[in-house]
Amino acid sequence: MQKFLSVFSWPKKAFADRYDREKQVATRGTLPERLSLARNRRTHPEILYYLAQNDPDEQVRRTVAENEAMPVHVSPFLARDNSPDVRLALAARLVSLLPHLSADKQSQLYAFAVQSLGTLALDEVLKIRLALSSTLKDHAFAPPKVAAELARDVERDVSEPILRFCAALSDRDLLDILKGHPASWVVQAIAGRSTVSKMVSAAVINVDDIPGGKVLLRNRGAEIALETLQEIVEKAKQHREWQEPLAVRPNLPFALARELAAFVDASVRDLLLARKDFDAEMAEEISEVFRRRLDFIRGDSKKAETVEQRIKRLAKKGELTDETITDALAVRDTEFVYAALAHLSGLREQMWREVFEARSAKPIVALCWKAGVSMRTALTLQRDLAQVPGKSLLYPKGGTDYPMSESELHWQLEFLGVKA
């Protein structure tokens, strides 16, 4: 720094003489002389700018790009240089300057640097984009716009490190990328980031990529909202790969663990039972749900029976209950569910099917009330069988009660042509 300051402490005439000599070398000097000028940190900025723009030899232009005294405002020009080596040298120089330029992101110099890096992020030469990606993925001062460009690169070796590691990549960019039906490795890279917000976690699950969802569930840095966890439990009925990481995920609500136990195999059930955050009573309830599910699948009749015969047998024994219906739903035995609801309500099975296919919460809840099942079961039926959209679901009042008054329930039934 002292040497640099000494340039400006020279007498004005000496400074002018030096500038004239540098100008003469820049315009008429030999290649070694111009290289020496391009390498010198004390060379006047205007001379370095001139060499970067006008020198016919790429060695000189590359040397200017490598010079610590390179004027940043020449970088947009160097970013479009014909030589890949010049552009690569510029990329390295700009990245090294970012910590200093980022102190004032409103400055013109920062704008020049970001503009140039953005150009390089779209460079046709792969090695330049690779160099930027590998450097910026862990760079604390990576410009968000540049990170977003690299994250969308068609080459996996360029985009994956940014998607997986770069903290500068915004949730908005991640959500936009996930909306574009990306390849599985893209979803896995996003799901495996050191921190994943609730919104991004929900978007990962919505993509319905099985490996990506598994990575997310194993990621302790991923925040997952309760609504998303409920969706994951439902999808885990088909996506068996999600069951094990879901069973060991920290802070899994007990209600969801109990629901999970209704359809997983013994190995996953054992993982649920081994959780330290569930007491003995909770563990026993999970075991009971699992046993009940197995009993439903096997049945306890000594001979094969139709759905109607099974309904009558269970009803006679007083075992056609909410638990039996939810067990049947857990193993996707919808024929049994419809038949059981029809038996309990005294209504035609076809009516139940038509109302559920309409996916309207109030008529479904009214029919469930008519059948005498609990509101919790009514919620499960809305969500899992009728697939009522999340925003339209009717939830239990106070955790257990029907949320509609008797007059509202009667009105819904009358509308369906059913006597209360």
VEXDREN-2710 file (C-alpha; in Angstrom, 1 decimal):
% VEXDREN-2710
k/r/px/py/pz
1/MET/0.0/0.0/0.0
2/GLN/2.9/2.4/0.8
3/LYS/4.4/1.8/-2.6
4/PHE/1.0/2.5/-4.2
5/LEU/0.6/5.7/-2.3
6/SER/4.1/6.8/-3.3
7/VAL/3.0/7.1/-6.9
8/PHE/0.7/9.9/-6.0
9/SER/3.4/11.6/-3.8
10/TRP/5.6/12.2/-6.9
11/PRO/5.9/15.6/-8.3
12/LYS/3.3/16.3/-10.9
13/LYS/5.9/16.6/-13.7
14/ALA/7.4/13.2/-12.8
15/PHE/3.9/11.7/-12.7
16/ALA/3.1/13.2/-16.1
17/ASP/6.4/11.9/-17.5
18/ARG/5.7/8.4/-16.3
19/TYR/2.2/8.5/-17.8
20/ASP/3.6/9.5/-21.1
21/ARG/6.2/6.7/-21.1
22/GLU/3.5/4.2/-20.2
23/LYS/1.3/5.5/-23.0
24/GLN/4.1/5.1/-25.5
25/VAL/4.8/1.5/-24.3
26/ALA/1.1/0.7/-24.5
27/THR/0.8/1.9/-28.1
28/ARG/4.2/1.1/-29.6
29/GLY/6.0/-1.2/-27.1
30/THR/7.2/-4.8/-27.7
31/LEU/5.2/-7.7/-26.3
32/PRO/7.5/-8.1/-23.3
33/GLU/7.3/-4.4/-22.5
34/ARG/3.5/-4.4/-22.7
35/LEU/3.3/-7.5/-20.5
36/SER/5.5/-5.8/-18.0
37/LEU/3.2/-2.8/-18.1
38/ALA/0.1/-5.0/-17.8
39/ARG/1.6/-6.8/-14.8
40/ASN/2.7/-3.7/-12.8
41/ARG/0.3/-2.7/-10.0
42/ARG/1.6/0.9/-10.3
43/THR/0.6/1.2/-14.0
44/HIS/-1.9/4.1/-14.4
45/PRO/-5.5/2.8/-14.5
46/GLU/-6.2/4.5/-17.8
47/ILE/-3.3/2.6/-19.3
48/LEU/-4.5/-0.7/-18.0
49/TYR/-8.0/0.1/-19.3
50/TYR/-6.5/0.8/-22.7
51/LEU/-4.5/-2.4/-22.8
52/ALA/-7.6/-4.5/-21.8
53/GLN/-9.6/-3.0/-24.6
54/ASN/-7.0/-2.6/-27.4
55/ASP/-4.0/-4.9/-27.0
56/PRO/-3.9/-7.5/-29.8
57/ASP/-2.2/-10.1/-27.7
58/GLU/-4.4/-12.1/-25.3
59/GLN/-1.4/-12.6/-23.0
60/VAL/-1.5/-8.9/-22.3
61/ARG/-5.2/-8.7/-21.8
62/ARG/-5.1/-11.8/-19.5
63/THR/-2.3/-10.2/-17.5
64/VAL/-4.4/-7.0/-17.0
65/ALA/-7.3/-9.2/-15.8
66/GLU/-4.9/-10.8/-13.3
67/ASN/-3.5/-7.5/-12.1
68/GLU/-4.7/-6.5/-8.6
69/ALA/-4.9/-2.9/-9.8
70/MET/-7.2/-3.8/-12.7
71/PRO/-9.8/-1.1/-12.9
72/VAL/-13.1/-2.9/-12.2
73/HIS/-15.0/-0.7/-14.7
74/VAL/-13.2/-2.5/-17.5
75/SER/-14.5/-5.9/-16.4
76/PRO/-17.7/-5.8/-18.5
77/PHE/-15.5/-5.4/-21.6
78/LEU/-13.1/-8.2/-20.5
79/ALA/-16.1/-10.5/-19.8
80/ARG/-16.8/-10.5/-23.6
81/ASP/-13.1/-11.0/-24.6
82/ASN/-12.6/-13.4/-27.5
83/SER/-10.2/-15.4/-25.4
84/PRO/-11.6/-17.9/-22.9
85/ASP/-8.4/-17.7/-20.9
86/VAL/-8.9/-13.9/-20.5
87/ARG/-12.5/-14.5/-19.3
88/LEU/-11.4/-17.2/-17.0
89/ALA/-8.7/-14.9/-15.4
90/LEU/-11.3/-12.2/-15.1
91/ALA/-13.7/-14.6/-13.3
92/ALA/-11.0/-15.4/-10.7
93/ARG/-10.1/-11.8/-10.2
94/LEU/-13.7/-10.6/-9.7
95/VAL/-14.5/-13.4/-7.2
96/SER/-11.4/-12.4/-5.2
97/LEU/-12.7/-8.8/-5.2
98/LEU/-16.2/-9.6/-4.0
99/PRO/-15.6/-9.3/-0.2
100/HIS/-14.2/-5.8/-0.7
101/LEU/-16.9/-4.6/-3.2
102/SER/-19.8/-6.1/-1.2
103/ALA/-19.2/-3.6/1.5
104/ASP/-21.1/-1.1/-0.7
105/LYS/-23.5/-2.9/-2.9
106/GLN/-24.9/0.3/-4.2
107/SER/-21.6/1.4/-5.6
108/GLN/-20.9/1.5/-9.4
109/LEU/-17.9/-0.8/-9.0
110/TYR/-20.1/-3.5/-7.4
111/ALA/-22.5/-3.1/-10.3
112/PHE/-19.7/-3.5/-12.8
113/ALA/-18.5/-6.7/-11.1
114/VAL/-22.0/-8.3/-10.8
115/GLN/-22.7/-7.4/-14.4
116/SER/-19.5/-9.1/-15.6
117/LEU/-20.0/-12.1/-13.4
118/GLY/-23.5/-12.5/-14.8
119/THR/-22.1/-12.4/-18.3
120/LEU/-19.5/-15.1/-17.4
121/ALA/-22.3/-17.2/-15.8
122/LEU/-23.8/-17.5/-19.2
123/ASP/-20.5/-18.1/-21.0
124/GLU/-20.5/-20.6/-23.8
125/VAL/-17.3/-22.2/-22.5
126/LEU/-18.2/-24.8/-19.9
127/LYS/-14.9/-24.5/-18.0
128/ILE/-15.6/-20.9/-17.2
129/ARG/-19.1/-21.7/-15.8
130/LEU/-17.6/-24.6/-13.9
131/ALA/-14.9/-22.4/-12.4
132/LEU/-17.5/-19.8/-11.3
133/SER/-19.8/-22.5/-9.8
134/SER/-17.1/-24.3/-7.9
135/THR/-15.9/-21.0/-6.4
136/LEU/-19.2/-19.3/-5.7
137/LYS/-21.0/-22.3/-4.2
138/ASP/-19.3/-21.6/-0.8
139/HIS/-18.6/-17.9/-1.3
140/ALA/-20.2/-15.8/1.4
141/PHE/-20.4/-12.8/-0.9
142/ALA/-21.8/-14.6/-4.0
143/PRO/-24.2/-12.2/-5.8
144/PRO/-27.7/-13.7/-5.8
145/LYS/-28.4/-12.9/-9.4
146/VAL/-25.2/-14.7/-10.5
147/ALA/-26.1/-17.7/-8.3
148/ALA/-29.6/-17.8/-9.8
149/GLU/-28.1/-18.0/-13.3
150/LEU/-25.7/-20.8/-12.4
151/ALA/-28.4/-22.7/-10.6
152/ARG/-30.4/-22.9/-13.9
153/ASP/-27.5/-24.1/-16.0
154/VAL/-28.2/-27.1/-18.1
155/GLU/-25.0/-28.7/-17.1
156/ARG/-25.4/-30.7/-13.9
157/ASP/-21.7/-30.1/-12.9
158/VAL/-22.4/-26.3/-12.9
159/SER/-25.8/-26.1/-11.4
160/GLU/-25.8/-28.9/-8.8
161/PRO/-23.1/-27.3/-6.5
162/ILE/-25.0/-24.0/-6.4
163/LEU/-28.4/-25.7/-5.8
164/ARG/-26.9/-27.8/-3.0
165/PHE/-24.5/-25.4/-1.2
166/CYS/-24.9/-21.7/-2.3
167/ALA/-26.5/-19.7/0.5
168/ALA/-27.1/-16.8/-1.8
169/LEU/-29.7/-18.6/-3.7
170/SER/-33.1/-17.3/-2.7
171/ASP/-36.3/-19.2/-1.8
172/ARG/-38.0/-17.5/-4.7
173/ASP/-35.4/-19.0/-7.1
174/LEU/-35.6/-22.4/-5.5
175/LEU/-39.4/-22.4/-5.7
176/ASP/-39.3/-21.3/-9.4
177/ILE/-36.9/-24.1/-10.2
178/LEU/-39.0/-26.7/-8.5
179/LYS/-42.1/-25.5/-10.4
180/GLY/-40.4/-26.4/-13.7
181/HIS/-40.7/-30.2/-13.3
182/PRO/-36.9/-30.6/-12.7
183/ALA/-34.9/-33.7/-12.9
184/SER/-34.6/-35.9/-9.7
185/TRP/-31.0/-34.8/-9.0
186/VAL/-32.2/-31.1/-8.9
187/VAL/-34.9/-31.9/-6.4
188/GLN/-32.4/-33.9/-4.3
189/ALA/-29.8/-31.1/-4.4
190/ILE/-32.4/-28.6/-3.1
191/ALA/-33.8/-31.0/-0.5
192/GLY/-30.3/-31.6/0.8
193/ARG/-29.3/-27.9/1.4
194/SER/-28.0/-27.1/4.9
195/THR/-31.2/-25.2/5.6
196/VAL/-34.6/-25.6/3.8
197/SER/-37.5/-23.4/4.6
198/LYS/-41.0/-24.7/5.1
199/MET/-42.2/-23.3/1.8
200/VAL/-39.3/-25.0/-0.1
201/SER/-39.9/-28.3/1.8
202/ALA/-43.6/-28.2/0.7
203/ALA/-42.6/-27.5/-2.9
204/VAL/-40.1/-30.5/-2.8
205/ILE/-43.0/-32.8/-1.6
206/ASN/-45.3/-31.4/-4.2
207/VAL/-42.9/-32.4/-7.0
208/ASP/-43.6/-36.0/-5.8
209/ASP/-40.0/-37.1/-6.5
210/ILE/-39.4/-40.1/-4.3
211/PRO/-35.6/-39.8/-3.9
212/GLY/-35.9/-36.1/-3.3
213/GLY/-38.6/-36.6/-0.6
214/LYS/-36.3/-39.1/1.1
215/VAL/-33.4/-36.7/1.1
216/LEU/-35.6/-34.0/2.6
217/LEU/-36.9/-36.3/5.4
218/ARG/-33.4/-37.2/6.3
219/ASN/-32.2/-33.6/6.3
220/ARG/-32.2/-32.3/9.9
221/GLY/-31.8/-28.7/8.6
222/ALA/-35.1/-28.9/6.7
223/GLU/-38.1/-27.2/8.3
224/ILE/-41.4/-29.1/7.5
225/ALA/-44.7/-27.6/8.4
226/LEU/-47.4/-29.8/10.0
227/GLU/-49.6/-29.6/6.9
228/THR/-46.7/-30.9/4.8
229/LEU/-46.0/-33.7/7.3
230/GLN/-49.6/-34.7/7.0
231/GLU/-49.3/-34.8/3.2
232/ILE/-46.1/-36.8/3.5
233/VAL/-47.8/-39.4/5.7
234/GLU/-50.5/-39.8/3.2
235/LYS/-48.1/-40.1/0.3
236/ALA/-46.0/-42.6/2.3
237/LYS/-48.7/-45.2/1.8
238/GLN/-47.6/-45.4/-1.8
239/HIS/-44.0/-44.2/-1.4
240/ARG/-42.5/-46.9/0.9
241/GLU/-39.1/-45.3/0.7
242/TRP/-40.4/-42.4/2.8
243/GLN/-41.7/-44.5/5.7
244/GLU/-38.4/-45.3/7.4
245/PRO/-36.9/-41.7/7.4
246/LEU/-40.4/-40.4/8.4
247/ALA/-40.5/-42.8/11.4
248/VAL/-37.2/-41.5/12.8
249/ARG/-37.7/-37.8/12.0
250/PRO/-37.4/-35.6/15.1
251/ASN/-40.5/-33.9/16.4
252/LEU/-42.9/-36.2/14.5
253/PRO/-46.4/-35.5/16.1
254/PHE/-47.7/-38.6/17.8
255/ALA/-51.0/-38.4/15.9
256/LEU/-49.1/-38.7/12.7
257/ALA/-46.9/-41.5/14.1
258/ARG/-50.1/-43.4/15.0
259/GLU/-51.5/-42.9/11.5
260/LEU/-48.2/-44.1/10.0
261/ALA/-48.3/-47.2/12.1
262/ALA/-51.6/-48.2/10.5
263/PHE/-49.9/-49.1/7.2
264/VAL/-46.1/-49.6/7.6
265/ASP/-44.4/-53.0/8.0
266/ALA/-42.9/-54.4/11.2
267/SER/-39.4/-52.9/10.7
268/VAL/-40.8/-49.3/10.5
269/ARG/-43.2/-50.0/13.4
270/ASP/-40.1/-50.9/15.5
271/LEU/-38.5/-47.6/14.6
272/LEU/-41.6/-45.8/15.8
273/LEU/-41.6/-47.8/19.1
274/ALA/-37.9/-47.0/19.6
275/ARG/-38.5/-43.2/19.6
276/LYS/-37.4/-41.6/22.8
277/ASP/-40.0/-38.9/22.6
278/PHE/-42.9/-41.4/22.9
279/ASP/-43.8/-42.7/26.4
280/ALA/-44.9/-46.3/27.2
281/GLU/-48.6/-45.5/26.7
282/MET/-48.0/-43.9/23.3
283/ALA/-45.8/-46.9/22.3
284/GLU/-48.6/-49.3/23.3
285/GLU/-51.1/-47.3/21.3
286/ILE/-48.9/-47.6/18.2
287/SER/-48.5/-51.3/18.8
288/GLU/-52.3/-51.6/19.1
289/VAL/-52.8/-49.7/15.8
290/PHE/-50.4/-52.0/14.1
291/ARG/-52.0/-55.2/15.5
292/ARG/-55.4/-53.9/14.5
293/ARG/-54.2/-53.3/10.9
294/LEU/-52.8/-56.8/10.7
295/ASP/-56.1/-58.3/12.0
296/PHE/-58.0/-56.3/9.4
297/ILE/-55.9/-57.5/6.6
298/ARG/-56.0/-61.2/7.7
299/GLY/-59.6/-61.2/8.9
300/ASP/-60.5/-63.7/11.6
301/SER/-63.0/-65.9/9.8
302/LYS/-62.0/-69.4/9.0
303/LYS/-63.4/-69.2/5.5
304/ALA/-63.2/-66.7/2.7
305/GLU/-65.9/-64.1/2.9
306/THR/-67.3/-61.3/0.7
307/VAL/-67.2/-57.6/1.8
308/GLU/-70.9/-57.8/2.7
309/GLN/-70.4/-61.0/4.8
310/ARG/-67.5/-59.4/6.6
311/ILE/-69.5/-56.2/7.3
312/LYS/-72.3/-58.3/8.8
313/ARG/-70.0/-60.3/10.9
314/LEU/-68.2/-57.3/12.3
315/ALA/-71.4/-55.5/12.9
316/LYS/-72.9/-58.4/14.8
317/LYS/-69.8/-58.5/17.1
318/GLY/-69.9/-54.7/17.6
319/GLU/-66.6/-54.3/15.8
320/LEU/-67.8/-52.1/12.9
321/THR/-66.2/-49.1/14.5
322/ASP/-64.3/-45.9/13.6
323/GLU/-61.0/-47.8/14.0
324/THR/-62.1/-50.5/11.6
325/ILE/-63.0/-47.9/9.0
326/THR/-59.7/-46.0/9.3
327/ASP/-57.8/-49.4/9.3
328/ALA/-59.5/-50.2/6.0
329/LEU/-58.7/-46.8/4.6
330/ALA/-55.1/-47.1/5.7
331/VAL/-54.7/-50.3/3.6
332/ARG/-56.7/-48.7/0.7
333/ASP/-59.6/-51.1/1.0
334/THR/-62.1/-48.5/-0.3
335/GLU/-64.7/-51.2/-1.1
336/PHE/-64.9/-52.1/2.5
337/VAL/-65.0/-48.4/3.6
338/TYR/-68.0/-47.6/1.3
339/ALA/-69.8/-50.7/2.3
340/ALA/-69.3/-50.0/6.1
341/LEU/-70.5/-46.4/5.8
342/ALA/-73.5/-47.6/3.9
343/HIS/-74.3/-50.2/6.5
344/LEU/-73.9/-47.7/9.4
345/SER/-76.0/-45.0/7.8
346/GLY/-78.7/-47.2/6.2
347/LEU/-78.1/-45.4/2.9
348/ARG/-77.2/-46.7/-0.5
349/GLU/-73.5/-47.2/-1.2
350/GLN/-73.9/-45.4/-4.5
351/MET/-75.0/-42.2/-2.7
352/TRP/-71.8/-42.3/-0.6
353/ARG/-69.7/-42.7/-3.7
354/GLU/-71.4/-39.8/-5.5
355/VAL/-71.1/-37.4/-2.6
356/PHE/-67.4/-38.3/-2.1
357/GLU/-66.6/-37.9/-5.8
358/ALA/-68.1/-34.4/-5.6
359/ARG/-65.3/-33.6/-3.1
360/SER/-67.4/-31.1/-1.1
361/ALA/-66.7/-31.1/2.7
362/LYS/-70.1/-30.2/4.2
363/PRO/-72.2/-33.0/2.5
364/ILE/-69.5/-35.5/3.4
365/VAL/-69.5/-34.4/7.1
366/ALA/-73.3/-34.5/7.2
367/LEU/-73.3/-38.1/5.9
368/CYS/-70.6/-39.1/8.4
369/TRP/-72.7/-37.7/11.2
370/LYS/-75.7/-39.7/9.9
371/ALA/-73.5/-42.8/10.0
372/GLY/-72.5/-42.1/13.6
373/VAL/-68.7/-42.0/13.1
374/SER/-66.5/-39.5/14.9
375/MET/-65.6/-36.1/13.5
376/ARG/-62.0/-37.2/13.5
377/THR/-62.9/-40.1/11.2
378/ALA/-64.9/-37.7/9.1
379/LEU/-61.8/-35.6/8.7
380/THR/-59.8/-38.6/7.6
381/LEU/-62.5/-39.5/5.1
382/GLN/-62.5/-36.0/3.7
383/ARG/-58.8/-35.9/3.2
384/ASP/-57.9/-39.5/2.3
385/LEU/-60.9/-40.9/0.5
386/ALA/-62.6/-37.8/-1.0
387/GLN/-59.4/-35.9/-1.4
388/VAL/-61.0/-32.6/-0.5
389/PRO/-58.5/-29.7/-1.1
390/GLY/-56.7/-28.7/2.1
391/LYS/-58.2/-25.2/2.3
392/SER/-61.7/-26.7/2.1
393/LEU/-61.4/-29.3/4.8
394/LEU/-63.7/-29.1/7.8
395/TYR/-61.8/-29.8/11.1
396/PRO/-63.2/-31.1/14.4
397/LYS/-64.4/-28.3/16.8
398/GLY/-62.4/-28.4/20.0
399/GLY/-60.5/-31.4/18.6
400/THR/-63.4/-33.9/18.7
401/ASP/-66.8/-32.3/18.0
402/TYR/-68.6/-31.8/14.7
403/PRO/-68.1/-28.1/13.6
404/MET/-71.6/-27.8/12.1
405/SER/-74.8/-27.2/14.1
406/GLU/-77.5/-29.8/14.0
407/SER/-79.7/-27.5/11.9
408/GLU/-76.9/-27.2/9.4
409/LEU/-76.4/-31.0/9.3
410/HIS/-80.1/-31.5/8.9
411/TRP/-80.2/-29.0/6.0
412/GLN/-77.3/-30.8/4.2
413/LEU/-79.0/-34.2/4.6
414/GLU/-82.3/-32.8/3.4
415/PHE/-80.6/-31.3/0.4
416/LEU/-79.3/-34.8/-0.4
417/GLY/-82.8/-36.2/0.0
418/VAL/-81.9/-38.0/3.3
419/LYS/-83.9/-38.0/6.5
420/ALA/-81.9/-37.1/9.5
END
